[in-house]
Amino acid sequence: MRKTLTYLKLALTIAFFVASSVVAPEASAKGKPEQKKNLRVLYWNIQNGMWAGQPDKYEAFVKWIKEQDPDICIFAEAAQIYYDGTHTQMPNEERYLPAHWGELCARWGHNHHVVTPRRPTSSKSAFGVTNYPQAVTSKYPIDSIYIVKGHRPDTIVVNYSGWYQVRVEGVEKPINIVTVHLKNGKYGYGVPKEKQKESADRYEGEQHRIKEMACILDHTVRKSKNPDKELWIMAGDFNSYSRKDNYKYKWNQASLGFQAQDYMIFNSPFHDLVDVFYPETFMPSCGNLRIDYMYVSRPVMNACSNVMAQPDDYTKREPSGVSKFYIPSDHYPIIADFKIAKLNK
């Protein structure tokens, strides 16, 4: 009898472990999180730190970002400047942004952010620092690699650029992000008002932007020995025009107004993502002009599956009633999707 009970216990124990070995893998498969397949990057110049979003405490802005569900955001003009509904500047201590970007981006699920430093300036209206930093927010950790400030007296990067690396889950290599906001206007940097027309006629603004871009490239992608095998995204407000859009502008092909973008096209390893996806389809980024770009290295271009560069019901710009200010911004965003499997090739 004791032997019978012993054999019975042994049989039940074996049956239990056999059953467990069959059921466990199935349960494990159910509990395994689905591997991420795509990476979404959003770039947008949000005019004066999303001035239009101040009255509702950025509710509409946050709602729209949530709907797009980006993994990484790159913002130009990331500082609040003016009081609600006016072009009266606020003192720095009263500005919500850039000091509280961490609090704001957490509202759309990004727990990591960086903001480029603001360049000191003697301009009284700017309260001692420039008004146009860039910000990067992300679902994933961000490392700051280098801040490009330029070299006086030859090169002044008007709005400091940042080189950052984002370590995205499932992507084997770091994503190198370079933020850009070049000098605006046709005249040169620091030219007195009475000489600005003469300077503009000589395209000195374009010449300054070339110096800015050369400096930014020198301190970022040109540090790499093989950028064609690395993951690079350089996005921002370049304040310059591409000859690839000349079917729309219809300028003289020899126009010096293309100099700055010619420098990017012929002297960098990057590809203009909007132009790649929409060749000879004009995609303005600011009114009737295309001055915002998302440049990428070849592996990133090859991994891109979709680019959205047209305004939707929220991002289409509307007059605000304040001169040159628009709702929600005077610029349109660029959103790009990338296949993670291809980023790992």
Secondary structure, DSSP 8 states (H G I E B T S, - for coil): -HHHHHHHHHHHHHHHHHHHHHHHHHHHHHHS-----EEEEEEEE-HHHHGGGTTTTTHHHHHHHHHH--SEEEEES-S--B-TTS--B--GGG--TTTTHHHHHHTTT--EEEE----B---GGGTTB-S---EEEESS-EEEEEEEEEETTTEEEEEEEEEEEE--TT-SS-EEEEEEE---SSS-TT--GGGHHHHHHTTHHHHHHHHHHHHHHHTTGGG-S-GGGSEEEEEEE-----GGGHHHH---TT-GGGHHHHHHHHHSS-EEHHHHHSTT----SBTTB--EEEEE-HHHHHHEEEEE-S--TTTS-EE-SSTT-EES-SS--EEEEEEHHHHT-
